[in-house]
Amino acid sequence: MDNKARYVPGHGLLSGRTAVITAAAGTGIGGATARRFLEEGASVLVGDAHTRRLEETEKALAAEYGADRVAALPCDVTEEAQVQAFFTRAETLHGRLDIVVNNAGLGGTAELVDMTDEQWSTVLDVTLNGTFRCLRAALRGMRAAGRGGVIVNNSSVLGWRAQAGQAHYAAAKAGVMSLTRCAAVEAAAYGVRVNAVAPSLAVHPHLVKATTPELLEDLTAREAFGRYAEPWEVANVIVFLASGYSSYMTGETVSVSSQHA
C-alpha cells in the first residue's frame, strides 16, 4: 500500500484572516504552517529567535504570496519585551488579529539522573513559559478587541507518552496541554477558542541535525504508516483548528500521529 503523503491544495479556509506564528523560520512545523495559512488566504506575521533564517523565510514567502501578506519580526519567546513588541506589531499591522499559533519549543536529550538544572530550565522556559507568555499576550489583545479569535498551541504526544531522555520536554508539553485547557475555559467568555496539536514525529532538517539516525529510525518504526509526518501534514491540522470547521472545539489537544497505541 502507498503511504506517501499527498499535498492538499488550499481551499480558502482562512480568507481575509490575519495570523501570527512563532518559531516560523525555516522548514519545520512553524514554517509549514505559515505557508499553509497563506495558501488558505490568510495574511501572516511570522516570528523566530533565529534572525537570519527568519529573514530568509520572509523573503521566500513574500516572493511567492506577495509582500502585502507577509511580515516578520524577530521574537525570542523567553523575553517578555520581545513578546510584547511582537504582538503589538501584529495588532497594528492589519488592524486586527484573528489567529495565533504558538509553535515555539525546544527539545534535547538527557537522562533524568544526569540532567542539569540548566537543561531542565532552558527547555521549560522556551516550551512552556514561552507558550504562556505568547498566550497571555494574545488573549489580552483579543479580549480588548472583542472580536473573538483562535489560538492553537503546539504540544507533543510526549505530553501523554513516555520516552527515555525526554523528561524535561515531556513535562513541558504536558504543561502546554493543561495550559490549553485552562485558557480555553477562561477565553470562552469573550469568544476565543484555544486548542492544541500533539504531533508524534514530523521530520525536517533541523530535527535531523539534532537527532541521531538510530533514534529517528526507531521512532519511525513505531509509526503505523511506516514513515514520519511531513511538517505540512501537522500544519493541515492546525489549519483545521484555526478555521470555522472546528467552531465547536475548544480546550482540546488533537494528536497528529500514526503511532501504535
Secondary structure as UniProt FT lines:
FT   TURN            13..16
FT   STRAND          18..21
FT   HELIX           29..39
FT   TURN            40..41
FT   STRAND          43..48
FT   HELIX           51..65
FT   HELIX           67..69
FT   STRAND          70..74
FT   TURN            77..78
FT   HELIX           80..93
FT   STRAND          99..102
FT   HELIX           112..114
FT   HELIX           117..124
FT   HELIX           125..129
FT   HELIX           130..145
FT   STRAND          149..154
FT   HELIX           157..159
FT   TURN            164..165
FT   HELIX           167..187
FT   HELIX           188..190
FT   STRAND          192..199
FT   HELIX           205..210
FT   HELIX           213..221
FT   TURN            224..225
FT   HELIX           231..242
FT   HELIX           244..246
FT   TURN            247..248
FT   STRAND          253..256
//
